[in-house]
Amino acid sequence: MATTESTEGERGPQRIGAPAAMRHAAGQLAQLLGCEPGAVSALKATDEGWSADVEVVEIERIPDTASVMASYRVQLDAQGELLGYERIRRYARGQIDR
């Protein structure tokens, strides 16, 4: 009887690193929303993979400080595939948190 070895090792698939997780979160969200991401403002490892907060411009206005921004929480699995996302905040670009 032939046996096959797993290329994933005994611990299962390896988790992608933080820089790759940031790129995956921003890129996949941009594809879904059709908006260019501005920045990844937070990244956290979770049991399932990664959680990232991505800032995007939802409505561009002139001047730039009048543009409407949104912050999305993106959930990724350990390999960087999108599991889900939700908008957690909407604000004017020039607005400062207190």
C-alpha positions as a LaTeX table, in Angstrom:
\begin{tabular}{lrrr}
\hline
Residue & $x$ (\AA) & $y$ (\AA) & $z$ (\AA) \\
\hline
Met1 & 0.00 & 0.00 & 0.00 \\
Ala2 & 1.48 & 3.34 & $-1.06$ \\
Thr3 & 1.60 & 6.27 & 1.29 \\
Thr4 & 1.89 & 9.94 & 0.48 \\
Glu5 & 3.62 & 12.57 & 2.55 \\
Ser6 & 1.97 & 15.88 & 3.19 \\
Thr7 & 3.87 & 18.88 & 1.89 \\
Glu8 & 2.23 & 20.91 & 4.63 \\
Gly9 & 4.07 & 19.15 & 7.45 \\
Glu10 & 2.63 & 17.77 & 10.64 \\
Arg11 & 1.38 & 21.14 & 11.90 \\
Gly12 & $-0.68$ & 21.90 & 8.77 \\
Pro13 & $-0.31$ & 24.84 & 6.42 \\
Gln14 & 2.04 & 27.59 & 7.51 \\
Arg15 & 0.71 & 31.06 & 8.36 \\
Ile16 & 1.80 & 33.83 & 5.99 \\
Gly17 & 3.88 & 36.62 & 7.50 \\
Ala18 & 2.62 & 40.04 & 8.57 \\
Pro19 & 3.83 & 41.95 & 5.46 \\
Ala20 & 2.12 & 39.45 & 3.15 \\
Ala21 & $-1.05$ & 39.57 & 5.27 \\
Met22 & $-1.14$ & 43.37 & 4.91 \\
Arg23 & $-0.81$ & 43.12 & 1.11 \\
His24 & $-3.47$ & 40.39 & 0.88 \\
Ala25 & $-5.95$ & 42.33 & 3.05 \\
Ala26 & $-5.58$ & 45.58 & 1.07 \\
Gly27 & $-5.53$ & 43.88 & $-2.33$ \\
Gln28 & $-8.54$ & 41.63 & $-1.84$ \\
Leu29 & $-10.63$ & 44.41 & $-0.29$ \\
Ala30 & $-9.76$ & 46.70 & $-3.23$ \\
Gln31 & $-10.96$ & 44.02 & $-5.68$ \\
Leu32 & $-14.29$ & 43.64 & $-3.88$ \\
Leu33 & $-15.04$ & 47.34 & $-3.35$ \\
Gly34 & $-13.46$ & 48.79 & $-6.47$ \\
Cys35 & $-11.71$ & 51.39 & $-4.27$ \\
Glu36 & $-7.99$ & 51.91 & $-3.91$ \\
Pro37 & $-6.88$ & 51.23 & $-0.32$ \\
Gly38 & $-5.06$ & 54.05 & 1.44 \\
Ala39 & $-3.33$ & 52.15 & 4.20 \\
Val40 & $-3.49$ & 49.20 & 6.57 \\
Ser41 & $-3.87$ & 50.90 & 9.94 \\
Ala42 & $-3.92$ & 47.77 & 12.11 \\
Leu43 & $-2.95$ & 44.11 & 11.83 \\
Lys44 & $-3.44$ & 41.36 & 14.40 \\
Ala45 & $-2.84$ & 37.61 & 14.33 \\
Thr46 & $-5.94$ & 35.59 & 15.24 \\
Asp47 & $-6.67$ & 31.88 & 15.78 \\
Glu48 & $-8.06$ & 31.69 & 12.21 \\
Gly49 & $-5.31$ & 33.76 & 10.56 \\
Trp50 & $-5.23$ & 37.58 & 10.48 \\
Ser51 & $-7.45$ & 40.58 & 11.19 \\
Ala52 & $-6.57$ & 43.87 & 9.47 \\
Asp53 & $-8.09$ & 47.37 & 9.44 \\
Val54 & $-7.84$ & 48.90 & 5.97 \\
Glu55 & $-8.52$ & 52.58 & 5.20 \\
Val56 & $-10.11$ & 53.44 & 1.83 \\
Val57 & $-11.38$ & 56.58 & 0.11 \\
Glu58 & $-15.10$ & 55.99 & $-0.46$ \\
Ile59 & $-15.98$ & 59.40 & $-1.95$ \\
Glu60 & $-13.32$ & 61.69 & $-3.43$ \\
Arg61 & $-13.97$ & 65.40 & $-3.09$ \\
Ile62 & $-12.09$ & 68.64 & $-3.65$ \\
Pro63 & $-10.37$ & 69.65 & $-1.46$ \\
Asp64 & $-8.98$ & 66.28 & $-0.33$ \\
Thr65 & $-9.87$ & 67.03 & 3.30 \\
Ala66 & $-13.55$ & 66.84 & 2.30 \\
Ser67 & $-13.20$ & 63.28 & 0.96 \\
Val68 & $-15.13$ & 60.54 & 2.78 \\
Met69 & $-12.94$ & 57.77 & 4.17 \\
Ala70 & $-13.92$ & 54.40 & 5.60 \\
Ser71 & $-12.18$ & 51.89 & 7.80 \\
Tyr72 & $-12.87$ & 48.21 & 7.04 \\
Arg73 & $-12.02$ & 45.23 & 9.25 \\
Val74 & $-10.82$ & 42.38 & 7.02 \\
Gln75 & $-10.58$ & 38.78 & 8.23 \\
Leu76 & $-8.06$ & 36.48 & 6.51 \\
Asp77 & $-7.30$ & 32.80 & 6.97 \\
Ala78 & $-3.76$ & 31.64 & 7.75 \\
Gln79 & $-2.85$ & 31.55 & 4.04 \\
Gly80 & $-4.14$ & 35.09 & 3.40 \\
Glu81 & $-7.48$ & 34.26 & 1.76 \\
Leu82 & $-10.37$ & 36.60 & 2.57 \\
Leu83 & $-12.91$ & 35.18 & 5.02 \\
Gly84 & $-14.99$ & 38.33 & 5.48 \\
Tyr85 & $-15.01$ & 42.09 & 5.91 \\
Glu86 & $-17.12$ & 44.83 & 7.49 \\
Arg87 & $-17.07$ & 48.62 & 7.50 \\
Ile88 & $-16.40$ & 49.73 & 11.06 \\
Arg89 & $-16.09$ & 53.49 & 10.63 \\
Arg90 & $-16.80$ & 56.27 & 8.15 \\
Tyr91 & $-15.25$ & 59.73 & 8.53 \\
Ala92 & $-14.05$ & 62.88 & 6.74 \\
Arg93 & $-10.42$ & 62.65 & 5.63 \\
Gly94 & $-9.37$ & 65.71 & 7.65 \\
Gln95 & $-11.02$ & 64.41 & 10.84 \\
Ile96 & $-8.77$ & 63.61 & 13.80 \\
Asp97 & $-9.72$ & 61.05 & 16.47 \\
Arg98 & $-10.02$ & 62.40 & 19.98 \\
\hline
\end{tabular}
